[in-house]
Amino acid sequence: MRPVPHDKPFTLAGRTYQSRLLVGTGKYKDLEETRAAIEASGAEIVTVAVRRTNIGQNPGEPNLLDVISPERYTILPNTAGCFTAEDAVRTCRLARELLDGHKLVKLEVLADQKTLFPNVIETLKAAEVLIRDGFDVMVYTSDDPIIARQLAEMGCIAVMPLAGLIGTGLGICNPYNLRIILEEATVPVLVDAGVGTASDATIAMELGCEAVLMNSAIAHAQNPVLMAEAMKYAIEAGRLAYLAGRMPKKLYASASSPLDGLIR
């Protein structure tokens, strides 16, 4: 995204990024489509499910890092597929070993297979351990403003409330909860989960989110590479609209042309 006057930079763990779009690496038909879509998205941060993706733990198998270079992208290991705090902590520590001491992680601890809703109790437990262990924790959470506040207060560097259930593509289902979280935020707030198309991403940014993370909305599109490009522009448009400030909504019409000097 091009620099905009008066816009604060998007910074995580002391590093500033130009793109406010974070993308996942799952659900593509092959590694080549993964590479092409991520490149088209313009994303600089790429999240990887360590329990489901080979980043070196399975020698002899295709390695995602062969097409998504850590020299070009910030690799964000995530704990997708973990249902307990212990599994999530173990997964983050494995990622740190595989990525030469990498500390930036995305924590998610899920409640069940049906909803993939976050298990807030286990998430809080895992976050406490990981922060104490020196990790920079970005955390997937519910849209509860109180929990979001607590996660920030305990030391998470970003909170990532869902806007809809993972993989549903339902869009921004909870704008009012998100607005409360944003109003109270002391760390970056990123929408994570629920985005289905470009307009959803734009709405998230217009609400004031620092960034948006998505996977299914791109990977499940009929043309993932084209959708990735659409998402890039949607994020930029939403951020610009947020900075510009929308006109107030009105119940009745008002003329856009001046009334002075009318011919009578």
Solvent accessible surface area in square Angstrom, and as a share of the most:
residue,aa,sasa,rsa
1,M,43,0.19
2,R,154,0.56
3,P,114,0.72
4,V,32,0.18
5,P,102,0.64
6,H,192,0.86
7,D,33,0.17
8,K,121,0.51
9,P,87,0.54
10,F,1,0.01
11,T,51,0.30
12,L,3,0.02
13,A,55,0.43
14,G,76,0.73
15,R,129,0.47
16,T,71,0.41
17,Y,9,0.03
18,Q,102,0.45
19,S,14,0.09
20,R,10,0.04
21,L,3,0.01
22,L,1,0.00
23,V,1,0.01
24,G,2,0.02
25,T,15,0.09
26,G,30,0.28
27,K,110,0.46
28,Y,26,0.10
29,K,164,0.69
30,D,70,0.36
31,L,61,0.31
32,E,97,0.43
33,E,26,0.12
34,T,4,0.02
35,R,79,0.29
36,A,23,0.18
37,A,1,0.01
38,I,1,0.00
39,E,78,0.35
40,A,23,0.18
41,S,0,0.00
42,G,33,0.32
43,A,5,0.04
44,E,53,0.24
45,I,2,0.01
46,V,0,0.00
47,T,7,0.04
48,V,0,0.00
49,A,16,0.12
50,V,2,0.01
51,R,123,0.45
52,R,160,0.58
53,T,29,0.17
54,N,16,0.08
55,I,5,0.02
56,G,34,0.32
57,Q,49,0.22
58,N,60,0.31
59,P,123,0.77
60,G,90,0.86
61,E,97,0.43
62,P,103,0.65
63,N,35,0.18
64,L,4,0.02
65,L,32,0.16
66,D,116,0.60
67,V,43,0.24
68,I,1,0.00
69,S,41,0.26
70,P,69,0.44
71,E,171,0.77
72,R,146,0.53
73,Y,13,0.05
74,T,10,0.06
75,I,5,0.03
76,L,0,0.00
77,P,2,0.01
78,N,10,0.05
79,T,1,0.00
80,A,11,0.09
81,G,12,0.11
82,C,0,0.00
83,F,60,0.25
84,T,52,0.30
85,A,6,0.05
86,E,109,0.49
87,D,37,0.19
88,A,0,0.00
89,V,11,0.07
90,R,145,0.53
91,T,7,0.04
92,C,2,0.01
93,R,100,0.37
94,L,69,0.34
95,A,1,0.01
96,R,62,0.23
97,E,134,0.60
98,L,51,0.25
99,L,24,0.12
100,D,139,0.72
101,G,43,0.41
102,H,46,0.20
103,K,103,0.43
104,L,13,0.06
105,V,1,0.00
106,K,10,0.04
107,L,0,0.00
108,E,8,0.04
109,V,0,0.00
110,L,3,0.01
111,A,49,0.38
112,D,61,0.31
113,Q,137,0.61
114,K,189,0.80
115,T,42,0.25
116,L,43,0.21
117,F,76,0.32
118,P,5,0.03
119,N,41,0.21
120,V,33,0.19
121,I,120,0.61
122,E,28,0.13
123,T,1,0.01
124,L,46,0.23
125,K,102,0.43
126,A,0,0.00
127,A,0,0.00
128,E,96,0.43
129,V,45,0.26
130,L,0,0.00
131,I,47,0.24
132,R,172,0.63
133,D,48,0.25
134,G,37,0.35
135,F,9,0.04
136,D,34,0.17
137,V,0,0.00
138,M,0,0.00
139,V,0,0.00
140,Y,1,0.00
141,T,1,0.01
142,S,9,0.05
143,D,28,0.15
144,D,54,0.28
145,P,21,0.13
146,I,83,0.42
147,I,27,0.13
148,A,4,0.03
149,R,99,0.36
150,Q,77,0.34
151,L,0,0.00
152,A,16,0.13
153,E,126,0.57
154,M,63,0.28
155,G,37,0.35
156,C,2,0.01
157,I,38,0.19
158,A,0,0.00
159,V,4,0.02
160,M,0,0.00
161,P,0,0.00
162,L,9,0.04
163,A,1,0.01
164,G,6,0.06
165,L,59,0.29
166,I,49,0.25
167,G,42,0.40
168,T,62,0.36
169,G,35,0.33
170,L,124,0.62
171,G,3,0.02
172,I,26,0.13
173,C,75,0.45
174,N,21,0.11
175,P,38,0.24
176,Y,157,0.60
177,N,54,0.28
178,L,0,0.00
179,R,121,0.44
180,I,78,0.40
181,I,5,0.03
182,L,33,0.17
183,E,135,0.61
184,E,74,0.33
185,A,44,0.34
186,T,116,0.67
187,V,33,0.19
188,P,27,0.17
189,V,2,0.01
190,L,0,0.00
191,V,0,0.00
192,D,7,0.04
193,A,13,0.10
194,G,4,0.04
195,V,9,0.05
196,G,22,0.21
197,T,57,0.33
198,A,26,0.20
199,S,65,0.42
200,D,19,0.10
201,A,0,0.00
202,T,27,0.16
203,I,77,0.39
204,A,0,0.00
205,M,0,0.00
206,E,80,0.36
207,L,40,0.20
208,G,13,0.12
209,C,0,0.00
210,E,16,0.07
211,A,0,0.00
212,V,0,0.00
213,L,9,0.04
214,M,8,0.04
215,N,32,0.16
216,S,18,0.11
217,A,11,0.09
218,I,1,0.01
219,A,8,0.07
220,H,120,0.54
221,A,21,0.16
222,Q,194,0.86
223,N,79,0.41
224,P,14,0.09
225,V,55,0.32
226,L,112,0.56
227,M,45,0.20
228,A,0,0.00
229,E,64,0.29
230,A,39,0.30
231,M,0,0.00
232,K,56,0.24
233,Y,117,0.45
234,A,9,0.07
235,I,4,0.02
236,E,45,0.20
237,A,52,0.40
238,G,0,0.00
239,R,6,0.02
240,L,61,0.30
241,A,40,0.31
242,Y,97,0.37
243,L,61,0.30
244,A,87,0.68
245,G,51,0.49
246,R,168,0.61
247,M,124,0.55
248,P,97,0.61
249,K,167,0.71
250,K,126,0.53
251,L,155,0.77
252,Y,175,0.66
253,A,108,0.84
254,S,76,0.49
255,A,76,0.59
256,S,122,0.79
257,S,76,0.49
258,P,110,0.69
259,L,123,0.61
260,D,133,0.69
261,G,80,0.76
262,L,95,0.47
263,I,177,0.90
264,R,245,0.89
